Amino acid sequence: MADDVLKKVLVEPGDKAGLAKRSPTEDFGWDKESAKAETIKLLAKVDALQTRLAAERSRGLLFVIQAMDAAGKDGTIRSMHAGLNPAGVHVHGFKAPAGRETGMDFLWRIHEVCPARGEIGIFNRSHYEDVLVVRVKNFVPRSVWSKRYEHIRNFEKLLAAEGTRIVKVHLQISKEEQRLRLQDRIDDPTEQWKFRLGDLDDRKLWPQFMRAYEDAITETSTAYAPWYIVPGDRKWVRNLVVARLLVATLEDMNPQFPPPDESLKGLQVV
């Protein structure tokens, strides 16, 4: 990918995530209106690329989106959907395990909903919750969650080897911007349904979550499943970076229509 912005937000395998050195307010010198216009143009390219991916039916694309509360996961997915054919994309959100999930390994429910060949999958939260919230809230001991980095790397290596392209995005939001967005949810009756008191409990654990994200991204950004840390305080910056990433990934995959079926040559529909 030749895009200089994507190179800046990429966490190279072997490098530290360096969250403290990255700015969630970064705008890359863009202006708001031009950025919005570019986002629309980029997403217009996605339809043809997605059609070719579906026709080729040999590879899938998985977008993993992780972030703190109110960082804009849903908004990012809505923006992506502007260029996607809903018939070929599946969004999965992951909450606390329930029912049969509680008796299975932590990757079982993830593997079950990974995209099939020809499909695009978007994860709103993911298997990374099991090295983030699980770690921060001490749901399991360190001896358990610390082994999961290797399990995740191996799991993603398997997916990649079987034809799934993986892109992982961390929407980086500042603590102050989160405060403003949570307050907006509280103050707006039409937004209150998005708010839960547990968001405030998690906010108190901000330093612990930042350490957990730093370690998770550092440990699992690989050549076959890289992490991108996207500035999240400005929604129009976030949406443009993700649109660039989506288009660049699909163009790099370069899916192709299958060759013409010679058995159909000359066939007439009557």
PyMOL commands that set and color helices and strands:
alter all, ss='L'
color gray80, all
select helices_A, chain A and resi 4-9+19-21+32-56+73-81+86-88+99-103+108-111+127-131+133-136+142-145+148-161+175-187+192-194+198-204+206-220+235-253+262-264
alter helices_A, ss='H'
color red, helices_A
select strands_A, chain A and resi 10-11+60-67+89-93+120-124+164-172+227-231
alter strands_A, ss='S'
color yellow, strands_A
deselect
rebuild
show_as cartoon
